[in-house]
Amino acid sequence: MQFAKFVVTRLIAYVLVIWIGITVVFFVPRFMPSDPVESMLGRIMTRGAYMDAEQVEAMRATLTQAFGLEGTLADQYFGFLHRIFVTREFGPSLSLFPTPVNELIGRALPWTLGLLLSSTIIAWIVGNAIGLLAGYKSRWVSSRALEIIAIFVYPIPYYITALILIILFIHLNPIFPLFFSIRGDPPSLEFISSVIYNSVLPAASIVIVGFGWWVLSMKALSSSISEEDFVYFAKLKGAGEGRIMTAYVLRNAILPQVTVLALQIGVIFNGALITEILFGYPGLGTMTYNAVLQADYNLLMGTITISIIAVATSTLVIDLLYPFFDPRIRQR
Amino acid sequence: MMMRRTSPRLTVGLIILAAFIILGGVLPFFSPEDPRSWIKHPRNLPPSAEHLLGTTNLGQDTFWLLSYATQNSLFIGLIVAFFATLIGVFAGLASGFLGGVPDRVITLLADVFIVVPSLPILILMSSLLQGRASLLLISIILILFNWPWPARQMRSIALSMRERQFVNTARFSGSSTLQILAEEIVPHIFSWSMANFVNTVLVAIATESGLAVIGLSSLEEATLGTTIYWALQHQALLGRRWWWIGSPVVAIILLFIALFLISTGISSLSAERRGHGDA
């Protein structure tokens, strides 16, 4: 019963997070001092498109509809929720008319998920493994050296790491490409290798920062657990070093690390958005950025809504994986 | 606050931070010009005695620009950290001590704002304001997304405090709830809040700079992030003008390492005082 209650609580929280997130997105344009329709119209016209009076009116009507500004506030709000949860349609892209926004997002989403998942998992596993060793063997010189490196790496934001990698490996040593370019078609080896080649630096900037945090927190956790009585007892009992480290220290230290991972997804996602933009990586971040530059409001609302749903879903997945690490929730 | 032992981390962090407070808090008042204005000097000069960090492609003095940008970034960090910590501490304590419906509502709101990614919402807002988003408006949004961390922590402290002996002793000796709060609990949570405050300064500056690096913060003001944005826009990388792009990048790295050292230094000092050894 404990497990069922756990799952239901998480599902309710998931729906509430998405609902409140979407509500914030709904109200932001309405609390802005400037009229969003007029400001978008202004931007579309400064981009050089000539429109006569009739076309301006038509565009104004389209934008009013896109922003969902027809009718009373309540009508607007429920129309907005209906579009997101029931029809799941964000309309056509305004800059790549008439491609549907859903199709554009469908193209970008796998890139972002691939980059985020692979780099977060690599950073989490490698960081925790090294942190565990450094915490368990906290007297080793290399453990201390590692901690100092992690202290200096962790506080640096992703985009600064990204800029440094760009300077070092694209400008000073041109090992990686200046522009993101993919060759070949999806299943071919050429395609896969060019994706990896182009993704190394964006992924590295996310891995390096995440790695610092996981090493630091895991080291603190495992060094304090190593001094607990049950670890001492295991040593007296004659359990092997490797077994003490994995079955005794790791089993206990891993729980908070899973919780923190769930809480950090939003922060990691923020960082990945900017990293994508700096590298021109074809994911949600770059698409959101292009939508802003081209005043494509339909696309912008689409990418932002999907971002919130994607982050909430990843958090939910990690939360639901938690019982696999913690038998106390699973068995009761 | 008595500090019997000093921590080397804290000392190093405070020294670097002091340098930034001089750079951003004092030096801007001695600036010979408005560092934002263009074509005051020849463009793209290398560092010299006259221009310590050279000049930009826009004819600005990089050193004075950096000093001015540091001021704005520190301002955002302090405003956000102050209000986020204040709101978070009170919301968390209220949640923990009151229990019931207020507790549920506050906990739910805190969890929601921790999960919802702040950057997409900031991007939406700035895109509608077209680079005229004031630093104050950005700060308000950042406060909205940063109060939940102290609130969560304070709630759990409040819950554990409710059961502790010294709180009961105070209650039985006739103190009111407010008195218990002010005299017993506030000193207990002060050091955690200090560490969190410093950390929030870091997060706020980092988020604003991130928004600024892609040109979506205030384009009329200069922060560490917008300085990077202008350098990128004017191809400082392709033009190999390392002084221009490098100054704000190095400044951000040093500032963040200093803030992080201070934040963890405070935590481990207070852990030592409570007798938990190095935390």
Interface residues (C-beta under 8 A of the other chain):
Chain A: A13 L16 V17 I20 G21 V24 V25 V28 P29 M32 P33 S34 P36 S39 R43 I151 F152 Y154 P155 I156 P157 Y158 Y159 I160 L163 I164 I166 I167 H171 A220 L263 I265 G266 V267 F269 N270 G271 L273 I274 I277 L278 T288 Y289 A291 V292 A295 L300 M301 T303 I304 S307 I308 V311 A312 T315
Chain B: R9 L108 L109 D111 V112 I114 V115 V116 P117 S118 L119 P120 I121 I123 L124 M125 S126 S127 L128 L129 Q130 L202 A206 T207 S209 G210 V213 I214 L216 I228 L237 L238 R240 W242 I245 V249 I252 I253 F256 I257 L259 F260 L261 T264 A279
